[in-house]
């Protein structure tokens, strides 16, 4: 039962982008150590603003 719950939680998290911010922070630390790391709120605000400016493949 726990494995099934974990799998569903992982799947849902992957769909909504739950790991996107931590991956982005790791990327910045690894490849751009001199750049300031945005807060999670700033990251999502910028990401959604970029999506509105540059519509790509998306459901809506």
N, C-alpha and C positions, 0 to 999 in steps of 0.2 A: 504494500500500500504506500509506504513512504517513497519508494523509488518512483512510483507512478505520479505521486504528488510533486516530487522534485522535477520530474521530466516536464510536467505541465507548467510548473513555475518557470523553469528554464525556457521553455518554448514561448510562453507569454512574454517573458522579459526580453527575449530576442526580438520579438515582434515590435514591442514598444520602445526598444533601444536602451534598455536598462544598463547595458555595459558600455554604451557609447562615450559617456563622459569620462569614466575611468581610463578607457583606452586612449582617448584624446589627451588626457593629462600625461599618461605614460609616454605617448608619442612626443609631446612637447618637451618633457624632461630628457628624453633620449636624443632627439634630433635638434631641438632648439632650446638649449639650457639657459640662454640669455633672455628668452622671452617670458613675460609675466604670465602666470597661469590664471585664467579667468575663473570666477566662481562658477558653480554648477548652474546657477540661475542665469548668469551672463552667457554661458555656453549655449543653453537652450534658447534664450532670447535671440542670440545671433544666428543660431542654426535655423530657427523658424523664419527669421527675417530673410535669410539667404534663400530659403525654400520659396518664400513668396516672391522674391525678386527674380529667381531663376527656376521656374517650374520645370520639373523633369518628370520622369515616370513616377506617378503616384496614383493612388486610388481615387482621389477627389479633385 
